[in-house]
Amino acid sequence: MGNMIKVGMADMNYCHAPDAITTLGLGSCVGVVLFDANAKIAGLVHIMLPDSTKIKNNENRAKFADTGIDEMIRQLVSVGVSRNNLKAKIAGGAQMFAFNAENDLLRVGARNVEAVKEKLSALHIPIVAEDTGNSYGRTIEFYPETGELLVKAVGKSIYKI
């Protein structure tokens, strides 16, 4: 077993096997794992908001689906990942509060998931597994050695995607 690399909210990092990478407490946020199974390297970005262009204070690239995914790819390629080998696993995007679904501003989780999917599709990076939506928070751990993403949620069994 290697080390467990922690990624905070609106943050990103990457790891090489045998290390693993985790982010805690994904509510409406989406954890995007980008990995190269051949190189056994994975990046994880903890996305809080869908679109940097709609926010004035947007210097933190990891916070947004559009800039966070671009920056994560840039970092992974810089450490030897082949961009063509990248695959994605995503988790999070929960609807944490009950409210009238007409209010788009409160649909942050769903909008984050949509934005992540649109960005990955535009970049031709396949999403090979996902665990999104519902109304509970998640903690995820990704193991580049095996390609497994463990999803932990309070009161639920740990499962792999």
Rosetta constraint file for C-alpha pairs under 8 A:
AtomPair CA 1 CA 18 HARMONIC 6.03 0.50
AtomPair CA 1 CA 19 HARMONIC 6.94 0.50
AtomPair CA 2 CA 17 HARMONIC 7.29 0.50
AtomPair CA 2 CA 18 HARMONIC 4.76 0.50
AtomPair CA 2 CA 19 HARMONIC 4.14 0.50
AtomPair CA 2 CA 20 HARMONIC 6.84 0.50
AtomPair CA 3 CA 18 HARMONIC 7.52 0.50
AtomPair CA 3 CA 19 HARMONIC 4.73 0.50
AtomPair CA 3 CA 20 HARMONIC 6.31 0.50
AtomPair CA 4 CA 19 HARMONIC 5.89 0.50
AtomPair CA 4 CA 20 HARMONIC 4.91 0.50
AtomPair CA 4 CA 21 HARMONIC 5.40 0.50
AtomPair CA 4 CA 22 HARMONIC 6.83 0.50
AtomPair CA 5 CA 13 HARMONIC 7.78 0.50
AtomPair CA 5 CA 14 HARMONIC 7.81 0.50
AtomPair CA 5 CA 15 HARMONIC 7.10 0.50
AtomPair CA 5 CA 19 HARMONIC 7.17 0.50
AtomPair CA 5 CA 20 HARMONIC 6.09 0.50
AtomPair CA 5 CA 21 HARMONIC 4.52 0.50
AtomPair CA 5 CA 22 HARMONIC 6.16 0.50
AtomPair CA 6 CA 13 HARMONIC 7.96 0.50
AtomPair CA 6 CA 21 HARMONIC 5.95 0.50
AtomPair CA 6 CA 22 HARMONIC 5.11 0.50
AtomPair CA 6 CA 23 HARMONIC 5.88 0.50
AtomPair CA 7 CA 11 HARMONIC 5.89 0.50
AtomPair CA 7 CA 12 HARMONIC 5.73 0.50
AtomPair CA 7 CA 13 HARMONIC 6.28 0.50
AtomPair CA 7 CA 21 HARMONIC 7.32 0.50
AtomPair CA 7 CA 22 HARMONIC 6.06 0.50
AtomPair CA 7 CA 23 HARMONIC 4.98 0.50
AtomPair CA 7 CA 24 HARMONIC 7.79 0.50
AtomPair CA 7 CA 44 HARMONIC 7.31 0.50
AtomPair CA 7 CA 45 HARMONIC 7.46 0.50
AtomPair CA 7 CA 46 HARMONIC 7.15 0.50
AtomPair CA 8 CA 12 HARMONIC 7.35 0.50
AtomPair CA 8 CA 23 HARMONIC 6.19 0.50
AtomPair CA 8 CA 24 HARMONIC 7.32 0.50
AtomPair CA 8 CA 46 HARMONIC 7.00 0.50
AtomPair CA 9 CA 23 HARMONIC 7.73 0.50
AtomPair CA 9 CA 46 HARMONIC 5.61 0.50
AtomPair CA 9 CA 47 HARMONIC 7.38 0.50
AtomPair CA 9 CA 48 HARMONIC 7.35 0.50
AtomPair CA 9 CA 63 HARMONIC 7.74 0.50
AtomPair CA 10 CA 45 HARMONIC 7.32 0.50
AtomPair CA 10 CA 46 HARMONIC 5.12 0.50
AtomPair CA 10 CA 47 HARMONIC 5.54 0.50
AtomPair CA 10 CA 48 HARMONIC 5.97 0.50
AtomPair CA 10 CA 60 HARMONIC 7.46 0.50
AtomPair CA 10 CA 62 HARMONIC 5.14 0.50
AtomPair CA 10 CA 63 HARMONIC 4.14 0.50
AtomPair CA 10 CA 64 HARMONIC 7.67 0.50
AtomPair CA 11 CA 45 HARMONIC 6.00 0.50
AtomPair CA 11 CA 46 HARMONIC 5.59 0.50
AtomPair CA 11 CA 47 HARMONIC 7.63 0.50
AtomPair CA 11 CA 62 HARMONIC 5.11 0.50
AtomPair CA 11 CA 63 HARMONIC 6.67 0.50
AtomPair CA 12 CA 43 HARMONIC 7.26 0.50
AtomPair CA 12 CA 44 HARMONIC 5.55 0.50
AtomPair CA 12 CA 45 HARMONIC 4.25 0.50
AtomPair CA 12 CA 46 HARMONIC 6.26 0.50
AtomPair CA 12 CA 62 HARMONIC 6.07 0.50
AtomPair CA 12 CA 68 HARMONIC 7.90 0.50
AtomPair CA 12 CA 72 HARMONIC 7.14 0.50
AtomPair CA 13 CA 43 HARMONIC 5.72 0.50
AtomPair CA 13 CA 44 HARMONIC 5.73 0.50
AtomPair CA 13 CA 45 HARMONIC 6.78 0.50
AtomPair CA 13 CA 72 HARMONIC 7.70 0.50
AtomPair CA 14 CA 21 HARMONIC 7.14 0.50
AtomPair CA 14 CA 41 HARMONIC 7.19 0.50
AtomPair CA 14 CA 42 HARMONIC 5.44 0.50
AtomPair CA 14 CA 43 HARMONIC 3.92 0.50
AtomPair CA 14 CA 44 HARMONIC 6.07 0.50
AtomPair CA 14 CA 76 HARMONIC 7.35 0.50
AtomPair CA 15 CA 19 HARMONIC 6.03 0.50
AtomPair CA 15 CA 20 HARMONIC 6.43 0.50
AtomPair CA 15 CA 21 HARMONIC 6.57 0.50
AtomPair CA 15 CA 41 HARMONIC 5.73 0.50
AtomPair CA 15 CA 42 HARMONIC 5.55 0.50
AtomPair CA 15 CA 43 HARMONIC 6.46 0.50
AtomPair CA 15 CA 144 HARMONIC 7.83 0.50
AtomPair CA 16 CA 20 HARMONIC 7.46 0.50
AtomPair CA 16 CA 40 HARMONIC 5.98 0.50
AtomPair CA 16 CA 41 HARMONIC 4.45 0.50
AtomPair CA 16 CA 42 HARMONIC 6.58 0.50
AtomPair CA 16 CA 144 HARMONIC 6.77 0.50
AtomPair CA 17 CA 40 HARMONIC 5.60 0.50
AtomPair CA 17 CA 41 HARMONIC 6.36 0.50
AtomPair CA 17 CA 143 HARMONIC 7.17 0.50
AtomPair CA 17 CA 144 HARMONIC 5.35 0.50
AtomPair CA 17 CA 145 HARMONIC 5.12 0.50
AtomPair CA 18 CA 143 HARMONIC 7.61 0.50
AtomPair CA 18 CA 144 HARMONIC 7.18 0.50
AtomPair CA 18 CA 145 HARMONIC 5.98 0.50
AtomPair CA 19 CA 143 HARMONIC 7.15 0.50
AtomPair CA 19 CA 144 HARMONIC 7.53 0.50
AtomPair CA 20 CA 141 HARMONIC 6.88 0.50
AtomPair CA 20 CA 142 HARMONIC 5.65 0.50
AtomPair CA 20 CA 143 HARMONIC 4.73 0.50
AtomPair CA 20 CA 144 HARMONIC 6.52 0.50
AtomPair CA 21 CA 42 HARMONIC 7.91 0.50
AtomPair CA 21 CA 43 HARMONIC 7.89 0.50
AtomPair CA 21 CA 44 HARMONIC 7.15 0.50
AtomPair CA 21 CA 141 HARMONIC 5.62 0.50
AtomPair CA 21 CA 142 HARMONIC 5.32 0.50
AtomPair CA 21 CA 143 HARMONIC 6.82 0.50
AtomPair CA 22 CA 44 HARMONIC 7.74 0.50
AtomPair CA 22 CA 139 HARMONIC 7.39 0.50
AtomPair CA 22 CA 140 HARMONIC 5.51 0.50
AtomPair CA 22 CA 141 HARMONIC 4.27 0.50
AtomPair CA 22 CA 142 HARMONIC 6.31 0.50
AtomPair CA 23 CA 31 HARMONIC 7.35 0.50
AtomPair CA 23 CA 46 HARMONIC 7.17 0.50
AtomPair CA 23 CA 139 HARMONIC 5.93 0.50
AtomPair CA 23 CA 140 HARMONIC 5.70 0.50
AtomPair CA 23 CA 141 HARMONIC 6.85 0.50
AtomPair CA 24 CA 138 HARMONIC 6.96 0.50
AtomPair CA 24 CA 139 HARMONIC 4.43 0.50
AtomPair CA 24 CA 140 HARMONIC 6.62 0.50
AtomPair CA 25 CA 137 HARMONIC 5.80 0.50
AtomPair CA 25 CA 138 HARMONIC 5.45 0.50
AtomPair CA 25 CA 139 HARMONIC 5.26 0.50
AtomPair CA 26 CA 30 HARMONIC 6.34 0.50
AtomPair CA 26 CA 31 HARMONIC 6.99 0.50
AtomPair CA 26 CA 46 HARMONIC 7.93 0.50
AtomPair CA 26 CA 91 HARMONIC 7.90 0.50
AtomPair CA 26 CA 92 HARMONIC 5.42 0.50
AtomPair CA 26 CA 93 HARMONIC 7.40 0.50
AtomPair CA 26 CA 94 HARMONIC 7.88 0.50
AtomPair CA 26 CA 137 HARMONIC 5.27 0.50
AtomPair CA 26 CA 138 HARMONIC 4.96 0.50
AtomPair CA 26 CA 139 HARMONIC 6.07 0.50
AtomPair CA 27 CA 92 HARMONIC 6.04 0.50
AtomPair CA 27 CA 93 HARMONIC 6.21 0.50
AtomPair CA 27 CA 94 HARMONIC 5.31 0.50
AtomPair CA 27 CA 95 HARMONIC 7.41 0.50
AtomPair CA 27 CA 96 HARMONIC 6.40 0.50
AtomPair CA 27 CA 109 HARMONIC 7.49 0.50
AtomPair CA 27 CA 136 HARMONIC 6.64 0.50
AtomPair CA 27 CA 137 HARMONIC 4.36 0.50
AtomPair CA 27 CA 138 HARMONIC 6.56 0.50
AtomPair CA 28 CA 48 HARMONIC 7.23 0.50
AtomPair CA 28 CA 92 HARMONIC 6.25 0.50
AtomPair CA 28 CA 93 HARMONIC 4.20 0.50
AtomPair CA 28 CA 94 HARMONIC 4.59 0.50
AtomPair CA 28 CA 95 HARMONIC 6.03 0.50
AtomPair CA 28 CA 96 HARMONIC 6.56 0.50
AtomPair CA 28 CA 108 HARMONIC 6.04 0.50
AtomPair CA 28 CA 109 HARMONIC 3.96 0.50
AtomPair CA 28 CA 110 HARMONIC 7.68 0.50
AtomPair CA 28 CA 112 HARMONIC 7.46 0.50
AtomPair CA 28 CA 137 HARMONIC 7.72 0.50
AtomPair CA 29 CA 46 HARMONIC 6.70 0.50
AtomPair CA 29 CA 47 HARMONIC 5.42 0.50
AtomPair CA 29 CA 48 HARMONIC 4.62 0.50
AtomPair CA 29 CA 49 HARMONIC 7.23 0.50
AtomPair CA 29 CA 92 HARMONIC 5.81 0.50
AtomPair CA 29 CA 93 HARMONIC 5.23 0.50
AtomPair CA 29 CA 94 HARMONIC 7.42 0.50
AtomPair CA 29 CA 108 HARMONIC 7.96 0.50
AtomPair CA 29 CA 109 HARMONIC 6.20 0.50
AtomPair CA 29 CA 112 HARMONIC 6.86 0.50
AtomPair CA 30 CA 46 HARMONIC 5.93 0.50
AtomPair CA 30 CA 47 HARMONIC 5.15 0.50
AtomPair CA 30 CA 48 HARMONIC 6.75 0.50
AtomPair CA 30 CA 90 HARMONIC 6.80 0.50
AtomPair CA 30 CA 91 HARMONIC 5.68 0.50
AtomPair CA 30 CA 92 HARMONIC 4.47 0.50
AtomPair CA 30 CA 93 HARMONIC 5.12 0.50
AtomPair CA 30 CA 109 HARMONIC 7.51 0.50
AtomPair CA 30 CA 112 HARMONIC 6.52 0.50
AtomPair CA 30 CA 113 HARMONIC 6.67 0.50
AtomPair CA 31 CA 44 HARMONIC 6.66 0.50
AtomPair CA 31 CA 45 HARMONIC 5.80 0.50
AtomPair CA 31 CA 46 HARMONIC 4.68 0.50
AtomPair CA 31 CA 47 HARMONIC 6.22 0.50
AtomPair CA 31 CA 90 HARMONIC 5.63 0.50
AtomPair CA 31 CA 91 HARMONIC 5.32 0.50
AtomPair CA 31 CA 92 HARMONIC 6.15 0.50
AtomPair CA 31 CA 140 HARMONIC 7.75 0.50
AtomPair CA 32 CA 44 HARMONIC 5.54 0.50
AtomPair CA 32 CA 45 HARMONIC 5.31 0.50
AtomPair CA 32 CA 46 HARMONIC 6.57 0.50
AtomPair CA 32 CA 47 HARMONIC 7.48 0.50
AtomPair CA 32 CA 69 HARMONIC 7.89 0.50
AtomPair CA 32 CA 88 HARMONIC 6.82 0.50
AtomPair CA 32 CA 89 HARMONIC 6.15 0.50
AtomPair CA 32 CA 90 HARMONIC 4.69 0.50
AtomPair CA 32 CA 91 HARMONIC 6.85 0.50
AtomPair CA 32 CA 116 HARMONIC 7.89 0.50
AtomPair CA 33 CA 42 HARMONIC 6.68 0.50
AtomPair CA 33 CA 43 HARMONIC 5.61 0.50
AtomPair CA 33 CA 44 HARMONIC 4.49 0.50
AtomPair CA 33 CA 45 HARMONIC 6.71 0.50
AtomPair CA 33 CA 88 HARMONIC 5.43 0.50
AtomPair CA 33 CA 89 HARMONIC 5.17 0.50
AtomPair CA 33 CA 90 HARMONIC 6.11 0.50
AtomPair CA 33 CA 142 HARMONIC 7.53 0.50
AtomPair CA 34 CA 42 HARMONIC 5.61 0.50
AtomPair CA 34 CA 43 HARMONIC 5.15 0.50
AtomPair CA 34 CA 44 HARMONIC 6.39 0.50
AtomPair CA 34 CA 72 HARMONIC 7.88 0.50
AtomPair CA 34 CA 73 HARMONIC 7.72 0.50
AtomPair CA 34 CA 86 HARMONIC 6.12 0.50
AtomPair CA 34 CA 87 HARMONIC 5.66 0.50
AtomPair CA 34 CA 88 HARMONIC 4.61 0.50
AtomPair CA 34 CA 89 HARMONIC 6.78 0.50
AtomPair CA 35 CA 40 HARMONIC 7.22 0.50
AtomPair CA 35 CA 41 HARMONIC 5.78 0.50
AtomPair CA 35 CA 42 HARMONIC 4.11 0.50
AtomPair CA 35 CA 43 HARMONIC 6.23 0.50
AtomPair CA 35 CA 85 HARMONIC 7.86 0.50
AtomPair CA 35 CA 86 HARMONIC 5.30 0.50
AtomPair CA 35 CA 87 HARMONIC 5.50 0.50
AtomPair CA 35 CA 88 HARMONIC 6.40 0.50
AtomPair CA 35 CA 144 HARMONIC 7.08 0.50
AtomPair CA 35 CA 147 HARMONIC 7.83 0.50
AtomPair CA 36 CA 40 HARMONIC 5.71 0.50
AtomPair CA 36 CA 41 HARMONIC 5.61 0.50
AtomPair CA 36 CA 42 HARMONIC 6.41 0.50
AtomPair CA 36 CA 81 HARMONIC 6.38 0.50
AtomPair CA 36 CA 82 HARMONIC 7.22 0.50
AtomPair CA 36 CA 85 HARMONIC 5.43 0.50
AtomPair CA 36 CA 86 HARMONIC 4.93 0.50
AtomPair CA 36 CA 87 HARMONIC 6.58 0.50
AtomPair CA 36 CA 144 HARMONIC 7.93 0.50
AtomPair CA 37 CA 41 HARMONIC 7.04 0.50
AtomPair CA 37 CA 85 HARMONIC 7.45 0.50
AtomPair CA 37 CA 86 HARMONIC 7.86 0.50
AtomPair CA 37 CA 144 HARMONIC 6.86 0.50
AtomPair CA 37 CA 145 HARMONIC 7.77 0.50
AtomPair CA 37 CA 147 HARMONIC 6.67 0.50
AtomPair CA 38 CA 85 HARMONIC 7.66 0.50
AtomPair CA 39 CA 80 HARMONIC 7.88 0.50
AtomPair CA 39 CA 81 HARMONIC 6.48 0.50
AtomPair CA 40 CA 144 HARMONIC 4.91 0.50
AtomPair CA 40 CA 145 HARMONIC 5.68 0.50
AtomPair CA 41 CA 76 HARMONIC 7.82 0.50
AtomPair CA 41 CA 81 HARMONIC 7.10 0.50
AtomPair CA 41 CA 144 HARMONIC 5.73 0.50
AtomPair CA 42 CA 76 HARMONIC 7.64 0.50
AtomPair CA 42 CA 142 HARMONIC 7.89 0.50
AtomPair CA 42 CA 144 HARMONIC 5.83 0.50
AtomPair CA 43 CA 72 HARMONIC 6.47 0.50
AtomPair CA 43 CA 76 HARMONIC 6.82 0.50
AtomPair CA 44 CA 72 HARMONIC 7.49 0.50
AtomPair CA 45 CA 62 HARMONIC 6.28 0.50
AtomPair CA 45 CA 68 HARMONIC 6.54 0.50
AtomPair CA 45 CA 69 HARMONIC 7.16 0.50
AtomPair CA 45 CA 72 HARMONIC 6.93 0.50
AtomPair CA 46 CA 62 HARMONIC 6.78 0.50
AtomPair CA 46 CA 63 HARMONIC 6.91 0.50
AtomPair CA 47 CA 62 HARMONIC 6.29 0.50
AtomPair CA 47 CA 63 HARMONIC 4.92 0.50
AtomPair CA 47 CA 64 HARMONIC 5.38 0.50
AtomPair CA 47 CA 65 HARMONIC 5.82 0.50
AtomPair CA 47 CA 68 HARMONIC 7.04 0.50
AtomPair CA 47 CA 112 HARMONIC 7.53 0.50
AtomPair CA 48 CA 63 HARMONIC 5.17 0.50
AtomPair CA 48 CA 64 HARMONIC 6.05 0.50
AtomPair CA 48 CA 65 HARMONIC 7.73 0.50
AtomPair CA 48 CA 112 HARMONIC 7.28 0.50
AtomPair CA 49 CA 63 HARMONIC 6.18 0.50
AtomPair CA 49 CA 64 HARMONIC 4.88 0.50
AtomPair CA 49 CA 65 HARMONIC 6.48 0.50
AtomPair CA 49 CA 108 HARMONIC 7.08 0.50
AtomPair CA 49 CA 112 HARMONIC 5.92 0.50
AtomPair CA 50 CA 64 HARMONIC 5.39 0.50
AtomPair CA 50 CA 65 HARMONIC 4.96 0.50
AtomPair CA 50 CA 66 HARMONIC 6.96 0.50
AtomPair CA 50 CA 108 HARMONIC 7.82 0.50
AtomPair CA 50 CA 111 HARMONIC 6.22 0.50
AtomPair CA 50 CA 112 HARMONIC 4.70 0.50
AtomPair CA 50 CA 113 HARMONIC 7.96 0.50
AtomPair CA 50 CA 114 HARMONIC 7.99 0.50
AtomPair CA 50 CA 115 HARMONIC 5.33 0.50
AtomPair CA 50 CA 116 HARMONIC 7.32 0.50
AtomPair CA 51 CA 55 HARMONIC 7.49 0.50
AtomPair CA 51 CA 64 HARMONIC 5.63 0.50
AtomPair CA 51 CA 65 HARMONIC 6.16 0.50
AtomPair CA 51 CA 66 HARMONIC 6.00 0.50
AtomPair CA 51 CA 115 HARMONIC 7.40 0.50
AtomPair CA 52 CA 58 HARMONIC 5.84 0.50
AtomPair CA 52 CA 61 HARMONIC 7.93 0.50
AtomPair CA 52 CA 64 HARMONIC 5.60 0.50
AtomPair CA 52 CA 65 HARMONIC 7.71 0.50
AtomPair CA 52 CA 66 HARMONIC 6.76 0.50
AtomPair CA 52 CA 67 HARMONIC 6.94 0.50
AtomPair CA 53 CA 58 HARMONIC 7.87 0.50
AtomPair CA 58 CA 63 HARMONIC 7.99 0.50
AtomPair CA 60 CA 64 HARMONIC 7.85 0.50
AtomPair CA 61 CA 67 HARMONIC 5.10 0.50
AtomPair CA 61 CA 68 HARMONIC 5.04 0.50
AtomPair CA 61 CA 71 HARMONIC 7.05 0.50
AtomPair CA 62 CA 67 HARMONIC 6.64 0.50
AtomPair CA 62 CA 68 HARMONIC 4.08 0.50
AtomPair CA 62 CA 69 HARMONIC 7.62 0.50
AtomPair CA 62 CA 71 HARMONIC 7.47 0.50
AtomPair CA 63 CA 67 HARMONIC 7.89 0.50
AtomPair CA 63 CA 68 HARMONIC 6.34 0.50
AtomPair CA 64 CA 68 HARMONIC 5.37 0.50
AtomPair CA 65 CA 69 HARMONIC 6.00 0.50
AtomPair CA 65 CA 112 HARMONIC 6.97 0.50
AtomPair CA 65 CA 115 HARMONIC 6.10 0.50
AtomPair CA 65 CA 116 HARMONIC 5.44 0.50
AtomPair CA 65 CA 119 HARMONIC 7.28 0.50
AtomPair CA 66 CA 70 HARMONIC 6.62 0.50
AtomPair CA 66 CA 115 HARMONIC 7.39 0.50
AtomPair CA 66 CA 116 HARMONIC 7.40 0.50
AtomPair CA 66 CA 119 HARMONIC 6.30 0.50
AtomPair CA 67 CA 71 HARMONIC 6.06 0.50
AtomPair CA 68 CA 72 HARMONIC 6.07 0.50
AtomPair CA 69 CA 73 HARMONIC 6.22 0.50
AtomPair CA 69 CA 119 HARMONIC 7.65 0.50
AtomPair CA 69 CA 120 HARMONIC 7.90 0.50
AtomPair CA 70 CA 74 HARMONIC 6.28 0.50
AtomPair CA 71 CA 75 HARMONIC 6.25 0.50
AtomPair CA 72 CA 76 HARMONIC 6.19 0.50
AtomPair CA 73 CA 77 HARMONIC 6.09 0.50
AtomPair CA 73 CA 83 HARMONIC 7.35 0.50
AtomPair CA 74 CA 78 HARMONIC 6.22 0.50
AtomPair CA 75 CA 79 HARMONIC 6.66 0.50
AtomPair CA 76 CA 80 HARMONIC 6.65 0.50
AtomPair CA 76 CA 81 HARMONIC 5.48 0.50
AtomPair CA 77 CA 81 HARMONIC 4.67 0.50
AtomPair CA 77 CA 82 HARMONIC 6.24 0.50
AtomPair CA 77 CA 83 HARMONIC 6.38 0.50
AtomPair CA 81 CA 85 HARMONIC 7.55 0.50
AtomPair CA 81 CA 86 HARMONIC 7.82 0.50
AtomPair CA 82 CA 86 HARMONIC 6.95 0.50
AtomPair CA 86 CA 125 HARMONIC 6.24 0.50
AtomPair CA 86 CA 126 HARMONIC 7.80 0.50
AtomPair CA 87 CA 125 HARMONIC 5.62 0.50
AtomPair CA 87 CA 126 HARMONIC 5.33 0.50
AtomPair CA 87 CA 127 HARMONIC 6.15 0.50
AtomPair CA 87 CA 128 HARMONIC 6.67 0.50
AtomPair CA 88 CA 125 HARMONIC 6.70 0.50
AtomPair CA 88 CA 126 HARMONIC 6.04 0.50
AtomPair CA 88 CA 127 HARMONIC 4.57 0.50
AtomPair CA 88 CA 128 HARMONIC 6.00 0.50
AtomPair CA 88 CA 129 HARMONIC 7.30 0.50
AtomPair CA 89 CA 127 HARMONIC 5.58 0.50
AtomPair CA 89 CA 128 HARMONIC 5.85 0.50
AtomPair CA 89 CA 129 HARMONIC 4.92 0.50
AtomPair CA 89 CA 130 HARMONIC 5.57 0.50
AtomPair CA 89 CA 149 HARMONIC 7.51 0.50
AtomPair CA 89 CA 161 HARMONIC 7.97 0.50
AtomPair CA 90 CA 127 HARMONIC 7.38 0.50
AtomPair CA 90 CA 129 HARMONIC 6.66 0.50
AtomPair CA 90 CA 130 HARMONIC 4.75 0.50
AtomPair CA 90 CA 131 HARMONIC 6.46 0.50
AtomPair CA 90 CA 132 HARMONIC 7.27 0.50
AtomPair CA 91 CA 130 HARMONIC 5.55 0.50
AtomPair CA 91 CA 131 HARMONIC 4.62 0.50
AtomPair CA 91 CA 132 HARMONIC 5.03 0.50
AtomPair CA 91 CA 138 HARMONIC 7.69 0.50
AtomPair CA 91 CA 140 HARMONIC 7.59 0.50
AtomPair CA 91 CA 151 HARMONIC 7.87 0.50
AtomPair CA 92 CA 109 HARMONIC 7.46 0.50
AtomPair CA 92 CA 113 HARMONIC 7.86 0.50
AtomPair CA 92 CA 131 HARMONIC 6.56 0.50
AtomPair CA 92 CA 132 HARMONIC 4.80 0.50
AtomPair CA 92 CA 133 HARMONIC 6.41 0.50
AtomPair CA 92 CA 137 HARMONIC 6.97 0.50
AtomPair CA 92 CA 138 HARMONIC 6.32 0.50
AtomPair CA 93 CA 108 HARMONIC 7.45 0.50
AtomPair CA 93 CA 109 HARMONIC 3.78 0.50
AtomPair CA 93 CA 110 HARMONIC 5.74 0.50
AtomPair CA 93 CA 111 HARMONIC 7.92 0.50
AtomPair CA 93 CA 112 HARMONIC 6.18 0.50
AtomPair CA 93 CA 113 HARMONIC 5.72 0.50
AtomPair CA 93 CA 132 HARMONIC 5.43 0.50
AtomPair CA 93 CA 133 HARMONIC 5.15 0.50
AtomPair CA 93 CA 134 HARMONIC 7.97 0.50
AtomPair CA 94 CA 109 HARMONIC 5.06 0.50
AtomPair CA 94 CA 110 HARMONIC 7.13 0.50
AtomPair CA 94 CA 132 HARMONIC 6.47 0.50
AtomPair CA 94 CA 133 HARMONIC 4.29 0.50
AtomPair CA 94 CA 134 HARMONIC 5.21 0.50
AtomPair CA 94 CA 135 HARMONIC 5.00 0.50
AtomPair CA 94 CA 136 HARMONIC 5.99 0.50
AtomPair CA 94 CA 137 HARMONIC 6.58 0.50
AtomPair CA 95 CA 107 HARMONIC 6.92 0.50
AtomPair CA 95 CA 108 HARMONIC 7.54 0.50
AtomPair CA 95 CA 109 HARMONIC 5.59 0.50
AtomPair CA 95 CA 110 HARMONIC 7.23 0.50
AtomPair CA 95 CA 133 HARMONIC 6.39 0.50
AtomPair CA 95 CA 134 HARMONIC 6.11 0.50
AtomPair CA 95 CA 135 HARMONIC 4.77 0.50
AtomPair CA 95 CA 136 HARMONIC 7.38 0.50
AtomPair CA 96 CA 135 HARMONIC 5.04 0.50
AtomPair CA 96 CA 136 HARMONIC 6.35 0.50
AtomPair CA 96 CA 137 HARMONIC 7.60 0.50
AtomPair CA 97 CA 135 HARMONIC 7.47 0.50
AtomPair CA 99 CA 106 HARMONIC 7.99 0.50
AtomPair CA 101 CA 106 HARMONIC 7.70 0.50
AtomPair CA 101 CA 107 HARMONIC 7.08 0.50
AtomPair CA 103 CA 107 HARMONIC 6.95 0.50
AtomPair CA 104 CA 108 HARMONIC 7.55 0.50
AtomPair CA 107 CA 111 HARMONIC 6.11 0.50
AtomPair CA 108 CA 112 HARMONIC 5.93 0.50
AtomPair CA 109 CA 113 HARMONIC 6.35 0.50
AtomPair CA 109 CA 133 HARMONIC 7.02 0.50
AtomPair CA 110 CA 114 HARMONIC 6.20 0.50
AtomPair CA 110 CA 133 HARMONIC 6.78 0.50
AtomPair CA 111 CA 115 HARMONIC 6.04 0.50
AtomPair CA 112 CA 116 HARMONIC 6.12 0.50
AtomPair CA 113 CA 117 HARMONIC 6.16 0.50
AtomPair CA 113 CA 132 HARMONIC 7.31 0.50
AtomPair CA 114 CA 118 HARMONIC 6.11 0.50
AtomPair CA 115 CA 119 HARMONIC 6.10 0.50
AtomPair CA 116 CA 120 HARMONIC 6.13 0.50
AtomPair CA 117 CA 121 HARMONIC 5.98 0.50
AtomPair CA 117 CA 127 HARMONIC 7.92 0.50
AtomPair CA 118 CA 122 HARMONIC 6.10 0.50
AtomPair CA 119 CA 123 HARMONIC 6.30 0.50
AtomPair CA 120 CA 124 HARMONIC 6.09 0.50
AtomPair CA 120 CA 125 HARMONIC 5.16 0.50
AtomPair CA 120 CA 126 HARMONIC 7.00 0.50
AtomPair CA 120 CA 127 HARMONIC 7.62 0.50
AtomPair CA 121 CA 125 HARMONIC 6.00 0.50
AtomPair CA 121 CA 126 HARMONIC 7.00 0.50
AtomPair CA 129 CA 161 HARMONIC 5.86 0.50
AtomPair CA 130 CA 161 HARMONIC 6.98 0.50
AtomPair CA 131 CA 161 HARMONIC 7.73 0.50
AtomPair CA 136 CA 153 HARMONIC 7.02 0.50
AtomPair CA 136 CA 154 HARMONIC 7.85 0.50
AtomPair CA 137 CA 153 HARMONIC 6.14 0.50
AtomPair CA 137 CA 154 HARMONIC 7.61 0.50
AtomPair CA 138 CA 151 HARMONIC 6.48 0.50
AtomPair CA 138 CA 152 HARMONIC 5.54 0.50
AtomPair CA 138 CA 153 HARMONIC 4.75 0.50
AtomPair CA 138 CA 154 HARMONIC 7.68 0.50
AtomPair CA 139 CA 151 HARMONIC 5.97 0.50
AtomPair CA 139 CA 152 HARMONIC 5.11 0.50
AtomPair CA 139 CA 153 HARMONIC 6.46 0.50
AtomPair CA 140 CA 149 HARMONIC 6.68 0.50
AtomPair CA 140 CA 150 HARMONIC 5.52 0.50
AtomPair CA 140 CA 151 HARMONIC 4.74 0.50
AtomPair CA 140 CA 152 HARMONIC 6.19 0.50
AtomPair CA 141 CA 149 HARMONIC 5.64 0.50
AtomPair CA 141 CA 150 HARMONIC 5.11 0.50
AtomPair CA 141 CA 151 HARMONIC 6.80 0.50
AtomPair CA 142 CA 147 HARMONIC 6.98 0.50
AtomPair CA 142 CA 148 HARMONIC 5.85 0.50
AtomPair CA 142 CA 149 HARMONIC 4.43 0.50
AtomPair CA 142 CA 150 HARMONIC 6.35 0.50
AtomPair CA 143 CA 147 HARMONIC 5.54 0.50
AtomPair CA 143 CA 148 HARMONIC 5.46 0.50
AtomPair CA 143 CA 149 HARMONIC 6.52 0.50
AtomPair CA 144 CA 148 HARMONIC 7.19 0.50
AtomPair CA 148 CA 160 HARMONIC 6.17 0.50
AtomPair CA 148 CA 161 HARMONIC 6.18 0.50
AtomPair CA 149 CA 160 HARMONIC 5.42 0.50
AtomPair CA 149 CA 161 HARMONIC 5.27 0.50
AtomPair CA 150 CA 158 HARMONIC 6.65 0.50
AtomPair CA 150 CA 159 HARMONIC 5.65 0.50
AtomPair CA 150 CA 160 HARMONIC 4.52 0.50
AtomPair CA 150 CA 161 HARMONIC 6.55 0.50
AtomPair CA 151 CA 158 HARMONIC 5.73 0.50
AtomPair CA 151 CA 159 HARMONIC 5.47 0.50
AtomPair CA 151 CA 160 HARMONIC 6.18 0.50
AtomPair CA 151 CA 161 HARMONIC 7.55 0.50
AtomPair CA 152 CA 156 HARMONIC 7.12 0.50
AtomPair CA 152 CA 157 HARMONIC 7.02 0.50
AtomPair CA 152 CA 158 HARMONIC 4.87 0.50
AtomPair CA 152 CA 159 HARMONIC 6.94 0.50
AtomPair CA 153 CA 157 HARMONIC 7.36 0.50
AtomPair CA 153 CA 158 HARMONIC 7.14 0.50
